[in-house]
Amino acid sequence: MRSRATPRFWAAYEELPPEIRGLARKAYRLFRENARHPNHDFKKVHDRDPIYSVRVTLGYRAVGLLEDEGA
């Protein structure tokens, strides 16, 4: 599985408090090790597009677009 982040993502990431950035990195490492790990709790947030949200903390979530790897 490949992942990438947009410049807009990195700008928002830099605005996060340092402790939240650390938790986001930890969540991403877990995702890279096992994308289907039950701790991720992915939720689809768009009716038509494959846009998902995943909890980082109670007050922070990451949002991403799931693309077909064959595309």
C-alpha positions in Angstrom: 0.0 0.0 0.0 1.3 3.4 -0.9 0.3 6.7 0.7 1.1 10.3 0.0 0.2 13.7 1.5 -0.6 17.0 -0.2 1.1 20.3 0.6 -2.2 21.3 2.2 -1.9 18.3 4.5 1.6 19.2 5.6 0.6 22.8 6.2 -2.2 21.7 8.5 0.0 19.1 10.1 2.6 21.8 11.0 -0.1 23.8 12.8 -0.9 20.9 15.1 0.4 20.9 18.7 3.6 18.9 19.0 1.9 16.2 21.1 -0.8 15.7 18.5 1.8 15.5 15.7 3.5 12.7 17.7 0.3 10.8 18.1 -0.5 11.3 14.4 3.0 9.8 13.5 2.3 6.9 15.8 -1.1 6.2 14.2 0.5 6.4 10.7 3.3 4.0 11.7 0.6 1.5 12.9 -1.3 2.1 9.6 1.9 1.3 7.6 2.5 -1.9 9.6 -1.1 -3.1 9.3 -3.7 -1.0 7.3 -6.5 -3.2 8.6 -5.6 -2.9 12.3 -8.9 -2.5 14.3 -7.6 0.6 16.2 -7.9 2.6 13.0 -11.7 2.6 13.0 -12.0 4.0 9.5 -15.3 5.7 8.6 -16.5 6.6 5.2 -17.4 10.3 5.2 -18.6 10.9 1.6 -21.6 9.3 -0.2 -20.0 8.9 -3.6 -16.2 9.4 -3.3 -14.0 7.0 -1.3 -13.1 9.5 1.4 -12.5 8.2 4.8 -11.7 9.6 8.2 -9.6 7.9 11.0 -9.4 8.9 14.6 -6.0 10.2 15.9 -7.4 11.3 19.3 -10.8 12.1 20.6 -10.6 15.6 19.1 -8.5 15.0 16.0 -9.1 12.9 12.9 -7.2 12.5 9.7 -9.1 12.4 6.4 -7.9 10.6 3.2 -8.9 9.5 -0.2 -8.7 5.7 -0.9 -7.5 5.3 -4.5 -7.4 2.0 -6.5 -3.7 1.0 -6.6 -4.2 -0.1 -10.2 -5.1 3.4 -11.3 
